[in-house]
Amino acid sequence: MEIAACDGTTNGDTIKEYGDWFRQFGTMVTSKTGTTSTIGVTADYKPLADSLLKSGVIPIMVLHAEYHKFISDSTALSALITFQNNQLNDVTGRTSSPYELPRSAGFVTLRNYTK
């Protein structure tokens, strides 16, 4: 899933089914670079959502999270990071960040209705 397209703007990608939301959520979780994730994992949410659905309550699944990605200017990026021993490393003494901070947003009901 192209997370950058799900930015919460009117021109952003549309999440139409809860499977799309879980894919968006899973992409955010598996794309993390650290050892912890403040948004948790799908196992934290899906059992509760499924039990609510079975009891007649239709949950609304919401995700709104900021994430880091490399800046799109490759010339500037090459001055801010190095690639050595199959690893990306900071350039010593860099004065700006090689990252930008976009956001991913999506919401969907856990049940699809058509009339």
The 8 nearest C-alpha neighbors of each residue, nearest first, counted from 0:
[[1, 2, 23, 22, 26, 19, 4, 3],
 [0, 2, 3, 4, 5, 23, 26, 12],
 [1, 3, 5, 4, 0, 103, 23, 26],
 [2, 4, 5, 1, 6, 103, 101, 102],
 [3, 5, 12, 2, 11, 6, 1, 103],
 [6, 4, 12, 11, 103, 2, 3, 104],
 [5, 7, 103, 104, 8, 11, 4, 102],
 [8, 6, 104, 5, 11, 105, 103, 9],
 [9, 7, 11, 10, 6, 5, 12, 104],
 [8, 10, 11, 7, 12, 6, 13, 5],
 [11, 9, 8, 12, 7, 6, 4, 13],
 [12, 10, 8, 5, 4, 9, 6, 7],
 [11, 13, 5, 4, 14, 10, 6, 7],
 [14, 12, 15, 11, 5, 105, 4, 10],
 [13, 15, 19, 16, 20, 105, 12, 107],
 [14, 16, 13, 19, 107, 17, 20, 111],
 [17, 15, 18, 19, 14, 107, 111, 20],
 [16, 18, 20, 19, 109, 107, 21, 108],
 [17, 19, 21, 16, 20, 22, 15, 23],
 [20, 18, 22, 17, 16, 21, 14, 23],
 [19, 21, 17, 23, 22, 18, 24, 14],
 [20, 22, 24, 18, 23, 19, 25, 17],
 [23, 21, 25, 19, 20, 24, 26, 18],
 [24, 22, 20, 26, 21, 25, 19, 0],
 [23, 25, 21, 27, 22, 26, 20, 28],
 [26, 24, 22, 28, 27, 23, 21, 29],
 [25, 27, 23, 29, 24, 28, 30, 22],
 [26, 28, 24, 30, 25, 29, 23, 31],
 [29, 27, 25, 26, 30, 31, 24, 40],
 [30, 28, 26, 31, 27, 25, 32, 24],
 [31, 29, 27, 28, 26, 32, 25, 66],
 [32, 30, 29, 28, 33, 27, 36, 34],
 [31, 33, 30, 34, 29, 35, 36, 28],
 [34, 32, 35, 31, 36, 30, 29, 28],
 [33, 35, 32, 36, 31, 37, 28, 29],
 [36, 34, 33, 37, 31, 39, 32, 38],
 [35, 37, 38, 39, 28, 34, 31, 33],
 [38, 36, 39, 35, 28, 40, 64, 31],
 [37, 39, 36, 40, 28, 64, 27, 24],
 [40, 38, 36, 37, 43, 41, 28, 42],
 [39, 41, 42, 43, 28, 38, 25, 44],
 [40, 42, 43, 44, 45, 39, 25, 21],
 [41, 43, 40, 44, 45, 46, 39, 47],
 [44, 42, 41, 40, 45, 39, 46, 47],
 [45, 43, 41, 42, 47, 46, 48, 40],
 [44, 46, 48, 47, 42, 41, 49, 43],
 [47, 45, 49, 48, 44, 50, 42, 43],
 [48, 46, 50, 49, 45, 44, 51, 43],
 [47, 49, 45, 51, 46, 50, 58, 44],
 [50, 48, 52, 46, 47, 51, 45, 53],
 [49, 51, 53, 47, 52, 48, 46, 54],
 [52, 50, 54, 56, 48, 53, 49, 47],
 [51, 53, 56, 49, 57, 55, 50, 54],
 [52, 54, 50, 51, 55, 49, 56, 57],
 [55, 53, 51, 52, 56, 50, 57, 49],
 [56, 54, 52, 53, 57, 51, 50, 58],
 [57, 55, 52, 51, 54, 58, 53, 50],
 [56, 58, 52, 109, 55, 108, 110, 59],
 [59, 57, 109, 108, 48, 56, 60, 51],
 [58, 60, 108, 107, 109, 61, 57, 106],
 [59, 61, 106, 107, 108, 58, 109, 62],
 [62, 60, 106, 105, 59, 63, 107, 104],
 [63, 61, 105, 104, 106, 64, 60, 24],
 [62, 64, 104, 103, 105, 61, 102, 65],
 [65, 63, 103, 102, 62, 66, 104, 38],
 [64, 66, 102, 101, 103, 100, 67, 63],
 [67, 65, 100, 101, 102, 64, 68, 103],
 [68, 66, 100, 99, 98, 101, 69, 65],
 [69, 67, 98, 99, 70, 66, 100, 101],
 [68, 70, 98, 97, 99, 71, 67, 76],
 [71, 69, 98, 99, 72, 97, 68, 76],
 [70, 72, 73, 69, 76, 75, 99, 68],
 [73, 71, 75, 74, 70, 76, 69, 77],
 [74, 72, 76, 75, 71, 77, 70, 78],
 [73, 75, 77, 76, 72, 78, 71, 79],
 [74, 76, 78, 73, 72, 77, 79, 97],
 [77, 75, 73, 79, 78, 74, 97, 72],
 [76, 78, 74, 79, 75, 80, 73, 81],
 [77, 79, 76, 75, 80, 74, 90, 81],
 [80, 78, 76, 90, 77, 97, 93, 89],
 [81, 79, 89, 90, 88, 77, 78, 76],
 [82, 80, 88, 87, 90, 83, 89, 77],
 [81, 83, 87, 86, 88, 85, 80, 84],
 [82, 84, 86, 85, 81, 87, 88, 80],
 [83, 85, 86, 82, 87, 88, 81, 80],
 [86, 84, 83, 82, 87, 88, 81, 80],
 [87, 85, 83, 84, 82, 88, 81, 80],
 [86, 88, 82, 81, 80, 83, 85, 89],
 [89, 87, 81, 80, 82, 86, 90, 83],
 [90, 88, 80, 91, 79, 81, 87, 93],
 [89, 91, 80, 79, 93, 81, 92, 88],
 [92, 90, 93, 89, 79, 80, 88, 94],
 [91, 93, 90, 94, 89, 79, 95, 80],
 [92, 94, 91, 90, 95, 79, 96, 89],
 [95, 93, 92, 96, 79, 91, 90, 97],
 [96, 94, 93, 97, 79, 98, 92, 75],
 [95, 97, 98, 94, 79, 93, 99, 70],
 [96, 98, 69, 76, 79, 70, 95, 99],
 [99, 97, 69, 70, 68, 96, 67, 100],
 [98, 100, 70, 68, 67, 69, 101, 97],
 [99, 101, 67, 66, 65, 68, 98, 102],
 [102, 100, 65, 66, 99, 67, 103, 3],
 [103, 101, 65, 64, 6, 66, 104, 100],
 [102, 104, 6, 5, 64, 63, 65, 2],
 [105, 103, 63, 7, 6, 62, 5, 102],
 [104, 106, 62, 61, 14, 63, 7, 5],
 [107, 105, 61, 60, 62, 59, 20, 108],
 [106, 108, 60, 59, 17, 109, 16, 61],
 [109, 107, 59, 110, 58, 60, 57, 17],
 [108, 110, 17, 58, 57, 59, 107, 111],
 [109, 111, 108, 112, 57, 17, 16, 52],
 [110, 112, 16, 109, 113, 108, 17, 15],
 [113, 111, 110, 114, 108, 109, 16, 15],
 [112, 114, 111, 110, 15, 16, 108, 109],
 [113, 112, 111, 110, 15, 108, 16, 109]]
